[in-house]
Amino acid sequence: MLNRVDCQEAVLRLAQDYCDRHNKSLRVSESTDLLDEVGLTSLDVMELIESLEDEFDIALPINDLAEVRSVGDLIEVTMKAA
């Protein structure tokens, strides 16, 4: 069973990795907007989701993902799917 701390750490790490790879000097938190602040494209979002699904061996429902904007939103959707 996935606990919130592990989920939070994974989502924050993956989002921060993206920022670091793209030379963005942003410190990611739960309130960070994945699209506006981090600058994720739709392809980036899909890769992030795929990474989470692989890491936790879960499937994130596509219907729930439509409303994901922040890192916190993604944590909540991931927890709900676990």
C-alpha positions in Angstrom: 0.0 0.0 0.0 1.3 3.4 -1.0 1.6 5.9 1.8 1.3 9.7 1.3 4.9 10.5 2.2 6.4 8.1 -0.4 3.9 9.4 -3.0 4.7 13.0 -2.1 8.5 12.4 -2.3 8.2 10.6 -5.7 6.1 13.3 -7.3 8.2 16.1 -5.9 11.4 14.3 -7.1 10.1 13.7 -10.6 8.9 17.3 -11.0 12.2 18.7 -9.6 14.1 16.4 -11.9 12.3 17.9 -14.9 13.1 21.4 -13.7 16.7 20.5 -13.2 17.0 18.9 -16.6 15.6 22.0 -18.3 17.7 24.5 -16.3 14.7 25.9 -14.4 15.8 27.5 -11.1 12.5 26.5 -9.4 12.1 24.8 -6.1 9.1 22.5 -6.5 6.5 22.2 -3.8 2.9 20.9 -3.6 1.5 24.2 -4.7 3.7 24.4 -7.8 1.7 24.6 -11.0 3.0 21.9 -13.4 2.0 23.8 -16.5 2.5 27.4 -15.7 5.4 27.3 -13.3 7.2 24.1 -14.3 6.4 24.5 -18.0 5.4 20.9 -18.6 4.0 20.1 -22.1 1.3 17.5 -22.6 4.0 15.0 -23.5 6.0 15.9 -20.4 2.8 15.3 -18.3 2.3 11.9 -19.9 5.9 11.0 -19.2 5.6 12.1 -15.6 2.4 10.0 -15.2 4.0 7.0 -16.8 7.0 7.3 -14.4 4.6 7.4 -11.4 2.6 4.4 -12.8 5.8 2.4 -13.2 7.2 3.4 -9.8 4.1 2.5 -7.9 2.7 -0.2 -10.2 -0.6 1.6 -10.5 -2.8 3.0 -13.3 -3.9 6.6 -13.0 -7.4 7.1 -14.4 -7.4 9.4 -17.4 -10.6 11.1 -16.2 -8.9 12.2 -12.9 -5.9 13.6 -14.7 -7.9 16.2 -16.6 -8.1 18.3 -13.4 -4.5 18.0 -12.3 -2.7 21.4 -12.3 -0.4 21.3 -9.3 2.0 18.9 -7.8 -0.4 18.5 -4.9 -3.2 17.6 -7.4 -1.0 14.9 -8.9 -0.2 13.5 -5.4 -3.9 13.3 -4.6 -4.8 11.5 -7.9 -1.9 9.1 -7.4 -3.0 8.4 -3.8 -6.5 7.8 -5.0 -5.4 5.3 -7.6 -3.1 3.3 -5.2 
